[in-house]
Amino acid sequence: MKVLKLSAQGLPQSWISLEQAVIHYAAEEVRWEMGAKVAVFHGGHNAITGEQSIITVNSIIGTRGVPNINPFNLKPGLTNSKLFARDRNICAYCGDHFHEEDLTREHIIPFAQNGVDVWMNVVTACRPCNHRKSHRTPEQAHMPLLYAPYVPSLWEDFILRNRRILADQMEFLMAHVPKSSRLIV
């Protein structure tokens, strides 16, 4: 289980472990919290009062400090699993739905024609379509794209990064996803 760590302003920073979240709570860096309580940790006893320390971790925490980078300028890392999730495991050429192991990263403008490996030049393709298109552009191969590529937003990237998102975390993230996102069902 992962905790969604946000900046104090509510911008996603990272998915962290329960143990990392406890460190933020213990260091009094948690400014606010949302979502369900997901774990309770019992620590040692105070030598003077005899009270045991208890830290309750929520699924979403806002931490102190201001990020020193503008998260909206960040480009999400391109991985096959995030690409396939962005494209909902649908081949951009035949439109069929496939399991992840039957998909490939397809370069719209192929490397052989000076294409680059970036979000705006890749789509999900099944192996037969990728093979058929080969080292040609969609126009050269007479294989029009069924959907256009796009760079996921910061919010979409956090959804694409984590396969086990709790309902309250998903609700929080989806509230910020652009209306044009393919992640909206």
C-alpha positions as CSV (number, residue, x, y, z in Angstrom):
1,M,0.0,0.0,0.0
2,K,1.2,3.5,-0.9
3,V,0.4,6.9,0.6
4,L,-0.1,9.8,-1.8
5,K,2.3,12.5,-0.7
6,L,1.3,16.1,-1.7
7,S,2.9,19.4,-1.2
8,A,1.2,21.7,1.3
9,Q,-0.4,23.4,-1.7
10,G,-2.0,20.0,-2.8
11,L,0.2,19.1,-5.7
12,P,1.3,15.5,-6.1
13,Q,4.9,14.8,-5.0
14,S,5.3,11.1,-4.8
15,W,3.9,7.7,-3.8
16,I,5.5,6.8,-0.5
17,S,5.5,3.7,1.7
18,L,3.7,3.6,5.0
19,E,7.1,3.7,6.8
20,Q,8.1,6.9,4.8
21,A,4.8,8.4,5.8
22,V,5.4,7.7,9.5
23,I,8.7,9.5,9.2
24,H,6.9,12.6,7.9
25,Y,4.4,12.4,10.8
26,A,7.1,11.9,13.4
27,A,9.1,14.8,12.1
28,E,5.8,16.9,12.3
29,E,6.0,17.6,8.5
30,V,2.4,16.6,7.8
31,R,0.4,19.9,7.4
32,W,-2.9,18.2,6.6
33,E,-4.3,14.8,5.7
34,M,-7.2,13.5,3.7
35,G,-8.7,10.1,2.9
36,A,-9.1,7.1,5.0
37,K,-6.9,6.1,7.9
38,V,-4.9,3.2,6.5
39,A,-2.5,2.2,9.3
40,V,-1.8,2.7,13.0
41,F,1.8,2.4,14.3
42,H,2.5,1.9,18.0
43,G,5.9,3.2,19.2
44,G,7.7,3.3,22.5
45,H,6.6,4.5,25.9
46,N,7.5,7.9,27.2
47,A,9.8,7.5,30.2
48,I,8.2,10.3,32.1
49,T,4.5,10.0,31.4
50,G,4.4,6.3,30.4
51,E,2.3,7.2,27.4
52,Q,2.8,5.1,24.2
53,S,3.4,7.0,21.0
54,I,0.8,6.2,18.3
55,I,0.9,7.4,14.7
56,T,-2.1,7.0,12.5
57,V,-1.4,7.3,8.8
58,N,-4.0,8.6,6.3
59,S,-4.0,7.6,2.6
60,I,-3.3,11.2,1.4
61,I,-1.0,13.6,3.3
62,G,0.1,17.2,2.6
63,T,3.6,17.9,3.8
64,R,5.4,21.1,4.8
65,G,7.6,23.0,2.4
66,V,7.3,24.3,-1.1
67,P,8.6,22.2,-4.0
68,N,11.6,24.0,-5.6
69,I,10.4,23.0,-9.0
70,N,7.2,23.8,-10.9
71,P,5.5,20.4,-11.2
72,F,3.6,21.6,-14.3
73,N,6.9,21.8,-16.2
74,L,7.7,18.2,-15.4
75,K,7.4,15.7,-18.2
76,P,6.3,12.3,-17.0
77,G,8.8,9.5,-17.6
78,L,7.8,7.3,-20.6
79,T,7.5,3.6,-19.8
80,N,5.6,0.9,-21.7
81,S,3.3,0.2,-18.8
82,K,2.3,3.9,-18.5
83,L,1.9,4.2,-22.3
84,F,-0.3,1.1,-22.5
85,A,-2.4,2.4,-19.5
86,R,-2.7,5.9,-21.2
87,D,-3.9,4.2,-24.4
88,R,-6.1,1.8,-22.4
89,N,-4.4,-1.3,-23.9
90,I,-6.0,-0.4,-27.3
91,C,-4.0,-0.7,-30.5
92,A,-3.9,2.6,-32.3
93,Y,-4.2,1.0,-35.7
94,C,-6.7,-1.9,-35.5
95,G,-8.6,-0.6,-32.4
96,D,-8.6,-4.0,-30.6
97,H,-8.0,-4.4,-26.9
98,F,-5.0,-6.5,-25.8
99,H,-3.2,-7.8,-22.7
100,E,0.0,-5.9,-21.9
101,E,2.3,-8.7,-23.0
102,D,0.8,-8.6,-26.6
103,L,1.4,-4.9,-27.0
104,T,4.4,-2.8,-28.2
105,R,5.5,0.8,-28.1
106,E,5.0,2.1,-31.6
107,H,6.8,5.1,-32.9
108,I,4.6,7.2,-35.2
109,I,7.6,8.6,-37.0
110,P,10.0,5.7,-36.8
111,F,13.7,6.0,-35.7
112,A,14.7,5.1,-39.3
113,Q,13.1,8.5,-40.3
114,N,14.6,10.5,-37.4
115,G,11.7,9.9,-35.0
116,V,12.2,10.3,-31.3
117,D,11.1,8.3,-28.2
118,V,8.7,10.9,-26.6
119,W,5.1,10.8,-25.5
120,M,3.9,12.7,-28.6
121,N,5.5,10.3,-31.0
122,V,4.4,7.0,-29.5
123,V,1.2,5.0,-29.3
124,T,0.2,1.5,-28.3
125,A,0.2,-1.1,-31.0
126,C,-0.4,-4.8,-31.2
127,R,2.5,-6.8,-32.5
128,P,0.9,-7.6,-35.9
129,C,0.1,-4.0,-36.6
130,N,3.5,-2.8,-35.4
131,H,5.1,-5.4,-37.8
132,R,2.9,-4.4,-40.7
133,K,3.6,-0.7,-40.3
134,S,7.3,-1.5,-40.0
135,H,9.7,1.5,-40.5
136,R,7.1,3.7,-42.3
137,T,4.9,6.5,-41.1
138,P,1.1,5.8,-40.7
139,E,0.6,7.6,-44.0
140,Q,3.2,5.6,-45.9
141,A,1.8,2.4,-44.5
142,H,-1.8,3.4,-45.2
143,M,-2.6,2.8,-41.5
144,P,-4.3,5.8,-40.1
145,L,-4.1,6.4,-36.3
146,L,-7.4,5.8,-34.5
147,Y,-6.4,8.2,-31.7
148,A,-3.8,10.9,-31.1
149,P,-1.0,10.7,-28.7
150,Y,-0.7,13.2,-25.8
151,V,1.6,13.9,-22.8
152,P,-0.1,12.9,-19.6
153,S,-0.7,15.7,-17.0
154,L,0.9,15.5,-13.6
155,W,-2.3,14.1,-12.2
156,E,-2.6,11.4,-14.9
157,D,1.0,10.5,-14.4
158,F,0.4,9.7,-10.7
159,I,-2.5,7.5,-11.7
160,L,-0.4,5.8,-14.4
161,R,2.4,5.1,-11.9
162,N,0.5,3.1,-9.4
163,R,-1.5,0.0,-10.0
164,R,-3.0,-0.2,-6.5
165,I,-4.7,3.1,-5.9
166,L,-7.1,3.3,-3.0
167,A,-10.6,4.7,-3.9
168,D,-10.1,7.9,-2.0
169,Q,-6.8,8.5,-3.6
170,M,-8.3,7.9,-7.1
171,E,-11.2,10.2,-6.3
172,F,-8.7,13.0,-5.3
173,L,-6.5,12.5,-8.4
174,M,-9.4,12.1,-10.9
175,A,-10.9,15.4,-9.7
176,H,-7.8,17.2,-11.2
177,V,-7.4,15.1,-14.4
178,P,-8.2,17.1,-17.6
179,K,-11.7,16.5,-19.0
180,S,-10.1,15.3,-22.3
181,S,-8.1,12.5,-20.6
182,R,-8.5,9.0,-21.9
183,L,-8.4,7.9,-18.2
184,I,-11.9,9.2,-17.7
185,V,-14.3,6.4,-18.4
